[in-house]
């Protein structure tokens, strides 16, 4: 993402652990979306905001391009991704994913999951990505449209994150807007859908517990959120994650859009 964007979830070892868990939890829905591309060929597939590389490897499983490159702003996450990859088609590059052109050939497929939610001007970034794509290339986008949970720890967590992201000009549920955001002269919509999944409460609680340990130190959270409340919420999420507290699955909605370069 842009170097001047505010990313509240960090790139620490905790953040990398959270991203690996995130990849596992959302692999079924993402794999179904990428599978619908029917293994497109080309020279390059690009994973925009690759983190520690799980999405890059998933992308490689569903395209037949000669190369698959993960791009991320974080040198730390890119180094971890490079250390863990075991496929000669896959490589990783540090760079600002929102400011193409990149030092790469034009991509025939680009993929971005849970990145636009962290950007203040997502429409401009979507349009800019066209500069890194060859004619007729595909751009695949996935973002959160909603998250709900019956256990009160989940809606409370989501409300706190949504308020914090709004403070930084970001939209937590940008998945609701994907089709509208992508209406531009550079791209044409191939498909759009809202996928709903029942997500294990233990996994989601651990995801949120890991995140909370990072963003609890964010300046906005420090100023506006009660420390005792955050501590109690963290303890409750940890108990759900461990199974000490039972909770029904979280219902997650994903906005999924496939665009084609004009």
N, C-alpha and C positions, 0 to 999 in steps of 0.2 A: 504494500500500500504506500501512499505518499508519505514522504518523510515528515511532513507537517501535519499528518493526521494523528488523532489521539486514539491509540489502541490500548484499551483498559485491561486486556487479558494477558499481556506480557509475552516474553519469549524465554522464560526461565525453564528449568527442568520440570517444575510443576506444570507450566504451560504446555510443554511438549508432551507430558504424560496425559494431560487433559485432551490435547489434540489427537493423540493416538486412540484414546477411548472414544472420543467423538467420531472418529473414522469408523471404528467398529460398530458403534450404535447405529450410524446412518448408512452403513455399507449396503444394506438391502435396497433401500429406496434409490440411492445413487447408482448402484449397479444396474437396477432396472432402467433408469433413465439413460445411462450411457449405453446399455445394451440395445436400446431403441435406435441408436445411430447405425446399427448394422455394420460395425467394424470398418469405418471409413479409412481409405488409404491416403497417401500423401507423404510429403517429406517430414513435416513437423507437427506434433501435437503439443500444446502448451497448457500447463497447469498454472493458473494465475493465483498466487497466494498459496503456495504449496505447503507451507509449514514444514513439519518433519518428514514429509514425503509420502504419506499414506494415500492421499488423493492422486498423486502422480502415478503410483504403482497401480491404483485402481483404473485410472485413465488408460494406462498402457495395456491393461487386460482387455480393453474394449475398442481399441483402434489398431490399425495395421500400418501406421505411419513408420517411416524409417527411424525417426527419433521421437522421444518424449522428453520434454524439458520442464522441470518445475522451477518456478520463479518466485522469489520471496524477498521482502525487504530485510528480514532478519538473517544476519550472517551466522548466528548461532544455530538457528533452525535449519538453514541450508547445509551447514556442516554436518549436523546430525543426520539429515536426509541422505547426504552423500555417503556417509559412513555405513548406513544401513541398506543401501540399495544393492541388489544383486543381479541386475539385468543390464546388459551392455547397451541396450537401446535407451536407457534412462540416464539422464544427467540433471544437474541442478545448477542454478545460477542466482547469485544475489543481485537484486536490483529493484527499483521502484516499479511495481506492477501497474501503476496508474499513468505512467508517462512514456508510452511508446513513441518512436520505434525502439525496439530492443536490439541488442547485438546478436540477432538470430535471423534466419530466413523467415519469410512470411509464413505464418501457420495455416495449415489446412483445417485444424480443429483447435479451439481454445475452450477451456473449462474453468469455471470459477464457482466455488461453493463457500457460502458463509463469509464472503469478503465484502460485498457491497454494503452490508449492514454497518460496516465500520467506516464508511466514506461519507463525507458531507455532500459531495456532488456526484452521486453515482451515475446519473445520466451522462454527464460529461466524460466519465471514465469509460462507460460502455461505448460511446461514440469514438473515443480515442483508441480503443482496442481495434477498431477497424483498420488503423494504420499498421497494425502488426499482423493483419490477416490477408491472405491471398483472395482474389475474387472467388465468390461462391463458397468461401470457407464457412464452417459452422462455429457458432459460439453457444455454449451450453451454460446456463445459469441456474443455480439453486440457492434459495434463501428461505429463512423462516417466515411463515405467514402467521402462525399462532402457536402458543404453548399453553396448555392447561393441565392442571393436576388437582385431584380431589383432596389430597393432603394439603393443609394450609401452608406448609413450608414452601410449596412450589409456587403458588400465586404470589406469595409475599416476595420470594426471590425474584420472580419475573417483573414485578412492579418496581422493585428497586433498580434492577438493571435497565429497564425501559426508561425510567426517569433519568438515570445517569447518562445513558446514551443520548437522550433528547437534549440534555445540557450541552453535549459536544456536537450537536447538529447531526446526529445519526438516528436511524430508524431501526429499532429492534425487529419490527415485523415488516420489513421491506419486501418480503416475499409476496405480500398482498398486492404490491405495486409493480411487480416485474414486467408484466405485459405493457403497462402504460409507460414505464421507464424506457422500455426498449423501442418505443415508437419514434424512429428517427430515419433520416435518409440513408444512413450507412448500412442499416440492417433491415431485413424483413423477417417477420415471425413465421417459423415453420410449425411450431406447436407450443401450447401452453397448458399447464395443468396444475391442480392443487392435489398433492398426495398427502393423505392422512395416515399416520402410523401410531400404533400403541407401543410406547417406549418403556422398557423396564424401569421401574421406579428406583431400583438400586443403582443402576448405571447412571440415570439422570441425576440422582442425588449426589453421586460421586463427582460427576462433571461439574455440578454447581458448587459443590464444596471446594473443589480444586480452584475454580474461578474466583470464588469468594475470598480465598486466601490471598489472591493477587489483588483484586480490585478493592478490597477493604482498605487498602493503603492509598487508593487514588485520592487526589486532592479534593475532588467533589464529594466523595464518600466520607472523607475525614471531616469535612465541614458540615455536611447536611444530614448524615445518618448517625443514629445513636450507636455507640460502640457496644453497649450491652445488648442491644437488639441484634446487631450483627453477630456477636459472639453466640447468642442463643440460637440464632438461625443456623450458624455454622455447626453447632453441636447437634441440632435436630437433623440437618442434612447428613451428617456423619453417621448418625444412628440409623437413618433409612438406608444409607449406602451399605452399612454392615449387616443389615437385616434385623437389628435390634428393635426397630420400629417398622411395622408393616405399612405399606402404602400401595394403592392401586397404580396401574401404569399411567404414565403421562401421555396425554394426547398431543401429538405434534403435527402441525401442518406445514408442508413445504411447497413453496411456489417453485415450479420447474418450467423453464422456458428454453426452447431451442430456436436460435436465430441463424439466418443465412446472410452472408456478406453480399451486398448489392454490387 
